[in-house]
């Protein structure tokens, strides 16, 4: 399977996941749900072949996106940013919702599901945010010249990198702490579902611990080569048939 077919297959699968997810959560017919549905439809539409009767369908469906793309490269990067951060969240949300119950017969509570989803997503995008940005940029611009793709890569990684991802996550938690503190002190419940606030706060605590581990990984400076060299010396000494004689000679000298 060539690279273009792999990209098309990914876009189709991702588009179907987005559509199913948006239909599942959009029970109140919100604007955000319709935007998600449109993104899923666009993901599938761009894979359609350039046949005459399909060409007009593609033009009509992609027209809103084409109008918005006139805004310029920044919008396209924002679109890539949306894809790169949204996809891990959707994947982890589906994983923790269906895998434990169907494969292990474990019915996670909403709070547990939320904690695992948010924690996994934040850790994942912190580690892979730059790679995700480059990858999705190449998917979105797969029909453009290589030089233009590289320019978008440079712009994307300049705007979105590991440090900025960490900052955005901490900033989001900072705002949530302010809102949570004010509502809690005024005895106002932010969520109707039990332990939702606890799940978010536990996510914050876990992410801080993860961030400290990454920041202080140099404290655990383990070099396998040095370790093997030192333990090899011990093995050489232990298996040396003359070690007892050397020990006696050292005692006589003393």
PEKAGI-V692790 format. One record per residue. N is the residue number from 0. RES is the residue in three letters. OMEGA is omega in degrees with one decimal (none if undefined). Layout:
N_RES_OMEGA / N_RES_OMEGA
This chain:
0_UNK_-178.6 / 1_UNK_-173.4 / 2_UNK_-177.6 / 3_UNK_178.5 / 4_UNK_177.5 / 5_UNK_179.0 / 6_UNK_179.3 / 7_UNK_178.9 / 8_UNK_178.1 / 9_UNK_-178.5 / 10_UNK_179.0 / 11_UNK_-179.6 / 12_UNK_-179.6 / 13_UNK_178.4 / 14_UNK_178.5 / 15_UNK_178.3 / 16_UNK_179.8 / 17_UNK_-178.5 / 18_UNK_-179.8 / 19_UNK_-179.6 / 20_UNK_-178.4 / 21_UNK_178.3 / 22_UNK_-178.9 / 23_UNK_-175.3 / 24_UNK_-173.1 / 25_UNK_179.3 / 26_UNK_-179.1 / 27_UNK_178.6 / 28_UNK_180.0 / 29_UNK_-179.8 / 30_UNK_-178.1 / 31_UNK_177.5 / 32_UNK_178.3 / 33_UNK_177.0 / 34_UNK_176.9 / 35_UNK_179.0 / 36_UNK_179.6 / 37_UNK_178.5 / 38_UNK_177.3 / 39_UNK_178.8 / 40_UNK_178.4 / 41_UNK_-179.8 / 42_UNK_179.0 / 43_UNK_-175.8 / 44_UNK_-176.0 / 45_UNK_179.0 / 46_UNK_-177.9 / 47_UNK_179.2 / 48_UNK_-177.1 / 49_UNK_176.0 / 50_UNK_-172.3 / 51_UNK_-175.6 / 52_UNK_176.9 / 53_UNK_-175.2 / 54_UNK_-178.8 / 55_UNK_176.1 / 56_UNK_178.4 / 57_UNK_-178.8 / 58_UNK_-178.4 / 59_UNK_-177.4 / 60_UNK_-176.1 / 61_UNK_-176.6 / 62_UNK_178.2 / 63_UNK_178.5 / 64_UNK_178.5 / 65_UNK_178.7 / 66_UNK_179.8 / 67_UNK_-178.2 / 68_UNK_177.1 / 69_UNK_179.3 / 70_UNK_175.5 / 71_UNK_-177.2 / 72_UNK_-177.6 / 73_UNK_178.3 / 74_UNK_-179.6 / 75_UNK_176.7 / 76_UNK_177.5 / 77_UNK_177.7 / 78_UNK_177.4 / 79_UNK_177.6 / 80_UNK_179.4 / 81_UNK_178.4 / 82_UNK_-173.2 / 83_UNK_-178.8 / 84_UNK_-178.4 / 85_UNK_-175.4 / 86_UNK_178.0 / 87_UNK_179.5 / 88_UNK_-179.6 / 89_UNK_-179.2 / 90_UNK_-179.3 / 91_UNK_178.8 / 92_UNK_177.7 / 93_UNK_-177.9 / 94_UNK_-176.2 / 95_UNK_178.6 / 96_UNK_-171.5 / 97_UNK_-176.2 / 98_UNK_-179.2 / 99_UNK_-175.5 / 100_UNK_-175.4 / 101_UNK_-175.5 / 102_UNK_-176.7 / 103_UNK_179.4 / 104_UNK_177.4 / 105_UNK_-178.7 / 106_UNK_-179.1 / 107_UNK_174.2 / 108_UNK_178.9 / 109_UNK_-178.9 / 110_UNK_178.2 / 111_UNK_178.4 / 112_UNK_-179.9 / 113_UNK_179.7 / 114_UNK_-178.5 / 115_UNK_-179.1 / 116_UNK_-178.6 / 117_UNK_-178.6 / 118_UNK_-179.6 / 119_UNK_-178.8 / 120_UNK_-177.8 / 121_UNK_178.4 / 122_UNK_-177.9 / 123_UNK_-177.0 / 124_UNK_175.0 / 125_UNK_-178.0 / 126_UNK_-169.7 / 127_UNK_-174.9 / 128_UNK_-178.6 / 129_UNK_179.1 / 130_UNK_178.0 / 131_UNK_-179.7 / 132_UNK_-179.6 / 133_UNK_-177.1 / 134_UNK_-179.1 / 135_UNK_176.6 / 136_UNK_179.2 / 137_UNK_176.6 / 138_UNK_-178.5 / 139_UNK_-175.6 / 140_UNK_-173.5 / 141_UNK_179.2 / 142_UNK_-178.5 / 143_UNK_177.3 / 144_UNK_-177.8 / 145_UNK_-179.7 / 146_UNK_179.2 / 147_UNK_177.4 / 148_UNK_178.6 / 149_UNK_177.5 / 150_UNK_176.4 / 151_UNK_176.3 / 152_UNK_-179.1 / 153_UNK_179.0 / 154_UNK_-177.8 / 155_UNK_-179.5 / 156_UNK_174.4 / 157_UNK_-179.4 / 158_UNK_-175.3 / 159_UNK_175.2 / 160_UNK_-174.2 / 161_UNK_-177.2 / 162_UNK_179.1 / 163_UNK_176.7 / 164_UNK_176.8 / 165_UNK_-179.1 / 166_UNK_-179.6 / 167_UNK_179.5 / 168_UNK_179.2 / 169_UNK_178.1 / 170_UNK_177.4 / 171_UNK_177.2 / 172_UNK_178.6 / 173_UNK_178.3 / 174_UNK_-179.7 / 175_UNK_179.0 / 176_UNK_178.1 / 177_UNK_-179.5 / 178_UNK_-178.5 / 179_UNK_-178.5 / 180_UNK_-179.2 / 181_UNK_-179.3 / 182_UNK_-179.9 / 183_UNK_179.6 / 184_UNK_177.3 / 185_UNK_177.4 / 186_UNK_177.0 / 187_UNK_178.9 / 188_UNK_178.5 / 189_UNK_-175.8 / 190_UNK_178.6 / 191_UNK_-177.6 / 192_UNK_-175.5 / 193_UNK_174.0 / 194_UNK_177.4 / 195_UNK_177.5 / 196_UNK_179.3 / 197_UNK_-179.8 / 198_UNK_-180.0 / 199_UNK_178.6 / 200_UNK_177.3 / 201_UNK_175.0 / 202_UNK_178.9 / 203_UNK_179.8 / 204_UNK_179.4 / 205_UNK_-179.6 / 206_UNK_176.6 / 207_UNK_178.4 / 208_UNK_177.7 / 209_UNK_-179.0 / 210_UNK_177.7 / 211_UNK_177.5 / 212_UNK_-179.7 / 213_UNK_-177.3 / 214_UNK_-175.8 / 215_UNK_-178.2 / 216_UNK_178.5 / 217_UNK_177.6 / 218_UNK_177.2 / 219_UNK_-175.6 / 220_UNK_-177.9 / 221_UNK_179.5 / 222_UNK_-177.5 / 223_UNK_-178.3 / 224_UNK_178.6 / 225_UNK_178.6 / 226_UNK_-179.7 / 227_UNK_179.0 / 228_UNK_-178.9 / 229_UNK_-179.1 / 230_UNK_176.4 / 231_UNK_177.3 / 232_UNK_178.1 / 233_UNK_178.6 / 234_UNK_179.4 / 235_UNK_179.8 / 236_UNK_-177.3 / 237_UNK_-177.0 / 238_UNK_177.6 / 239_UNK_-177.2 / 240_UNK_-176.8 / 241_UNK_-174.7 / 242_UNK_179.4 / 243_UNK_178.6 / 244_UNK_177.5 / 245_UNK_179.5 / 246_UNK_179.6 / 247_UNK_178.8 / 248_UNK_178.7 / 249_UNK_179.1 / 250_UNK_179.4 / 251_UNK_179.1 / 252_UNK_179.7 / 253_UNK_none
